[in-house]
Amino acid sequence: MTVSRTIALGFLAVILAGALLLMMPFSTIDGSWSDPITALFTSTSAVCVTGLSVVDVGKYYSFWGQLCLVLLVQIGGLGYMTATTFLLLLLGRRFCLKDKIALQQSLDKSGLAGVVQLVQSILATTLLFELTGVFLLMTVFVPQYGFKQGVWSAIFHSVNSFNNAGFSIYSDNLIGYISSPMVNFTVTGLIIFGGIGYQVIMEMYLWLRDRFNKSPICTVFSLNFKVVTSTTAVLLILGTLAFLVLEYDNPDTFGALNFPQKVMAAWFQSVTPRTAGFNTISIGQMTEASLFLTIALMFIGASPGSTGGGIKTTTFRILFCCTTAVIEGQEDVECYQRQIPPAMILKTISVVFGSLLVAFTSAILIELTNPQVEFIAALFEAVSAFATVGLSTGITPTISAIGKLILIATMYIGRVGVLLLVSAAFGDPKPRSFKYAEESLLVG
């Protein structure tokens, strides 16, 4: 049982347990047993923090079913190993070397030192952001729905926002709050902080603490922090401007809004593909150019060590730096005056190629099993599932059972990771004691 197999099978076990709970009569409003495929799809979507759903969550699941969804989303957002570590900490169990290695790989940490302490920081950070989101959203939901329902709605949406899921207990998701600044900026703020990664948040906290205490020791940001924050900021700004231009006169999306509301809606649509499935406009009514832009943003996704999916911002930035190096005639790939190791470049290419292969294979299979679906809608659904986003053009409930099983597999692969899943299937790679002779070939 290798570390990669432990993580892969751990996620699978949580998904199956969640599906069993969601099948129970107490999970549905009418008190009947749920369809197995529906329960499996919803559980996979929750554990993989995707947000795709084949049913109306608010009308199909009871309070206990919705509570089960929240717990599955929380476990999926923290990660199987982090959630397991939390339980072991509660039980007072000591951690062996294998446990620390598994944690180190699941958190994408460079070393073993301070792994358990990092888990404790992650739990504290998660609790802080989610509680902040709850109190802010209560100011909108409580006056509208009353205290009990308003508090639960705030908890449900805050947990889903920070964990970059996208489940909503409202039939139109958050379309009804397109003009609410509190809902828009609270949800997008939680999505951004949940998507930049815990280590980036920790570095930001340490820098602010040193500045506040006027510490003589200057905090030096890591390369990961610089790449994640700068790439995220650029993508968010460019995405907002692009959506504003592409949807400005679309009568089905931004057309009826005034200019400040259009900017806010464009900002929301730029944030939510990274990678939470909330929407304040009808995705199916967007222009094809906006759909392709959303697909691109979903594929890039969030950042390493976060609750989001996709190929990650660092992977995208390394590809960009590789292209820049070739254009400038450089042999080394550099970023912020640091050289990117060749092994990291090879891993980047593998992640992108594997991700493209999975996404396009999933889209083609969905199209073959559902001929009535347009290919752009199938591609949108496949990328949304793989990048664990949860946005949909509206075809999720209408596709066949085989199509739903394809999406289930796609969500699972996207959450676990292509390389980790391959490692779990074939075992850890073994180093070779020889090298082949080099030979050039034509490229480009």
Backbone hydrogen bonds, N-H to C=O, Kabsch-Sander energy under -0.5 kcal/mol:
donor,donor_aa,acceptor,acceptor_aa,energy
6,T,2,T,-2.1
7,I,3,V,-2.2
8,A,4,S,-2.4
9,L,5,R,-2.7
10,G,6,T,-1.8
11,F,7,I,-2.2
12,L,8,A,-1.8
13,A,9,L,-2.4
14,V,10,G,-2.1
15,I,11,F,-2.3
16,L,12,L,-2.3
17,A,13,A,-2.3
18,G,14,V,-2.6
19,A,15,I,-2.5
20,L,16,L,-2.0
21,L,17,A,-1.9
22,L,18,G,-2.5
23,M,19,A,-1.1
24,M,20,L,-0.7
24,M,21,L,-0.8
27,S,24,M,-1.7
28,T,25,P,-1.0
29,I,60,Y,-2.0
31,G,28,T,-0.7
34,S,23,M,-2.0
39,A,35,D,-2.6
40,L,36,P,-2.8
41,F,37,I,-2.7
42,T,38,T,-2.5
43,S,39,A,-2.5
44,T,40,L,-2.5
45,S,41,F,-2.5
46,A,42,T,-2.0
47,V,43,S,-2.9
48,C,44,T,-2.3
49,V,46,A,-1.6
50,T,45,S,-3.6
51,G,45,S,-0.5
57,V,55,V,-0.9
59,K,56,D,-0.8
60,Y,56,D,-2.3
61,Y,57,V,-2.0
62,S,27,S,-2.2
66,Q,62,S,-2.6
67,L,63,F,-2.6
68,C,64,W,-2.1
69,L,65,G,-1.9
70,V,66,Q,-2.2
71,L,67,L,-2.2
72,L,68,C,-2.3
73,V,69,L,-2.6
74,Q,70,V,-2.4
75,I,71,L,-2.4
76,G,72,L,-2.7
77,G,73,V,-2.7
78,L,74,Q,-2.4
79,G,75,I,-2.0
83,A,79,G,-2.6
84,T,80,Y,-2.4
85,T,81,M,-2.5
86,F,82,T,-2.1
87,L,83,A,-1.8
88,L,84,T,-2.3
89,L,85,T,-2.5
90,L,86,F,-2.0
91,L,87,L,-1.8
92,G,88,L,-0.7
92,G,89,L,-0.6
93,R,88,L,-2.3
100,K,96,C,-1.8
101,I,97,L,-2.3
102,A,98,K,-2.3
103,L,99,D,-2.2
104,Q,100,K,-2.6
105,Q,101,I,-2.3
106,S,102,A,-2.2
107,L,103,L,-2.3
108,D,105,Q,-0.5
109,K,104,Q,-2.5
115,V,112,L,-1.4
118,L,114,G,-1.8
119,V,115,V,-1.8
120,Q,116,V,-1.9
121,S,117,Q,-2.0
122,I,118,L,-2.5
123,L,119,V,-2.3
124,A,120,Q,-2.1
125,T,121,S,-2.7
126,T,122,I,-2.6
127,L,123,L,-2.3
128,L,124,A,-2.2
129,F,125,T,-2.4
130,E,126,T,-2.5
131,L,127,L,-2.3
132,T,128,L,-2.0
133,G,129,F,-2.4
134,V,130,E,-2.1
135,F,131,L,-2.3
136,L,132,T,-2.0
137,L,133,G,-2.6
138,M,134,V,-1.9
139,T,135,F,-0.7
139,T,136,L,-0.7
140,V,137,L,-1.3
141,F,137,L,-2.6
142,V,138,M,-1.9
144,Q,140,V,-0.8
145,Y,141,F,-3.0
146,G,142,V,-2.3
150,G,146,G,-2.1
151,V,147,F,-2.6
152,W,148,K,-2.0
153,S,149,Q,-2.5
154,A,150,G,-2.1
155,I,151,V,-2.5
156,F,152,W,-2.9
157,H,153,S,-2.3
158,S,154,A,-2.1
159,V,155,I,-2.4
160,N,156,F,-1.8
161,S,157,H,-1.9
162,F,158,S,-2.5
163,N,159,V,-1.8
164,N,161,S,-1.5
165,A,160,N,-3.0
173,N,170,Y,-1.9
174,L,279,N,-1.6
175,I,172,D,-2.1
177,Y,174,L,-1.7
178,I,175,I,-1.4
180,S,177,Y,-1.6
184,N,180,S,-2.5
185,F,181,P,-2.7
186,T,182,M,-1.8
187,V,183,V,-2.3
188,T,184,N,-2.2
189,G,185,F,-1.7
190,L,186,T,-2.2
191,I,187,V,-2.3
192,I,188,T,-2.5
193,F,189,G,-2.4
194,G,190,L,-2.3
195,G,191,I,-1.5
196,I,192,I,-1.2
197,G,193,F,-0.5
198,Y,305,G,-1.5
201,I,197,G,-1.7
202,M,198,Y,-2.4
203,E,199,Q,-2.2
204,M,200,V,-2.3
205,Y,201,I,-2.4
206,L,202,M,-2.5
207,W,203,E,-2.2
208,L,204,M,-2.3
209,R,205,Y,-2.6
210,D,206,L,-2.3
211,R,207,W,-2.2
212,F,208,L,-2.5
213,N,209,R,-2.4
214,K,211,R,-0.5
215,S,210,D,-2.6
218,C,216,P,-0.6
221,F,219,T,-0.6
226,K,222,S,-2.0
227,V,223,L,-2.6
228,V,224,N,-2.6
229,T,225,F,-2.4
230,S,226,K,-2.0
231,T,227,V,-2.3
232,T,228,V,-2.3
233,A,229,T,-2.3
234,V,230,S,-2.3
235,L,231,T,-2.4
236,L,232,T,-2.3
237,I,233,A,-2.3
238,L,234,V,-2.7
239,G,235,L,-2.2
240,T,236,L,-2.1
241,L,237,I,-2.2
242,A,238,L,-2.4
243,F,239,G,-2.7
244,L,240,T,-2.2
245,V,241,L,-1.9
246,L,242,A,-2.8
247,E,243,F,-2.4
248,Y,244,L,-0.6
250,N,247,E,-1.1
253,T,250,N,-1.6
254,F,247,E,-0.7
255,G,250,N,-3.1
257,L,254,F,-1.9
262,K,258,N,-2.3
263,V,259,F,-2.3
264,M,260,P,-2.2
265,A,261,Q,-2.6
266,A,262,K,-2.5
267,W,263,V,-2.5
268,F,264,M,-2.3
269,Q,265,A,-2.3
270,S,266,A,-1.4
271,V,267,W,-1.7
272,T,268,F,-2.7
274,R,271,V,-2.3
276,A,272,T,-1.8
277,G,165,A,-2.7
283,I,281,I,-0.7
285,Q,282,S,-1.2
286,M,283,I,-1.5
291,L,287,T,-2.0
292,F,288,E,-2.3
293,L,289,A,-2.1
294,T,290,S,-2.6
295,I,291,L,-2.3
296,A,292,F,-2.1
297,L,293,L,-2.3
298,M,294,T,-2.7
299,F,295,I,-2.4
300,I,296,A,-1.9
301,G,297,L,-2.5
302,A,309,G,-2.2
303,S,195,G,-2.2
306,S,303,S,-1.2
307,T,194,G,-2.3
309,G,387,A,-0.7
311,I,299,F,-2.6
312,K,300,I,-2.2
313,T,302,A,-2.1
316,F,312,K,-1.8
317,R,313,T,-2.3
318,I,314,T,-2.3
319,L,315,T,-2.0
320,F,316,F,-2.0
321,C,317,R,-2.5
322,C,318,I,-2.3
323,T,319,L,-2.2
324,T,320,F,-2.3
325,A,321,C,-2.4
326,V,322,C,-2.0
327,I,323,T,-2.3
328,E,324,T,-2.3
329,G,326,V,-0.9
330,Q,325,A,-3.0
334,E,332,D,-0.6
335,C,338,R,-2.8
338,R,335,C,-0.6
340,I,333,V,-3.2
344,M,341,P,-0.6
345,I,341,P,-1.6
346,L,342,P,-2.4
347,K,343,A,-2.0
348,T,344,M,-2.1
349,I,345,I,-2.4
350,S,346,L,-2.1
351,V,347,K,-2.5
352,V,348,T,-2.4
353,F,349,I,-2.6
354,G,350,S,-2.6
355,S,351,V,-2.3
356,L,352,V,-2.6
357,L,353,F,-2.3
358,V,354,G,-2.3
359,A,355,S,-2.7
360,F,356,L,-2.6
361,T,357,L,-2.0
362,S,358,V,-2.4
363,A,359,A,-2.2
364,I,360,F,-2.5
365,L,361,T,-2.3
366,I,362,S,-2.3
367,E,363,A,-2.2
368,L,364,I,-2.4
369,T,365,L,-2.1
370,N,366,I,-1.1
373,V,370,N,-2.1
378,A,374,E,-2.1
379,L,375,F,-3.2
380,F,376,I,-2.3
381,E,377,A,-2.3
382,A,378,A,-2.4
383,V,379,L,-2.7
384,S,380,F,-2.3
385,A,381,E,-2.1
386,F,382,A,-2.8
387,A,383,V,-2.8
388,T,385,A,-1.1
389,V,384,S,-3.0
398,T,395,I,-0.9
399,I,395,I,-1.2
399,I,396,T,-0.6
404,K,400,S,-2.1
405,L,401,A,-2.1
406,I,402,I,-2.1
407,L,403,G,-2.0
408,I,404,K,-2.3
409,A,405,L,-2.3
410,T,406,I,-2.2
411,M,407,L,-2.7
412,Y,408,I,-2.1
413,I,409,A,-2.5
414,G,410,T,-2.4
415,R,411,M,-2.1
416,V,412,Y,-2.5
417,G,413,I,-2.5
421,L,417,G,-2.2
422,V,418,V,-2.2
423,S,419,L,-2.4
424,A,420,L,-2.2
425,A,421,L,-1.9
426,F,422,V,-2.6
427,G,423,S,-1.8
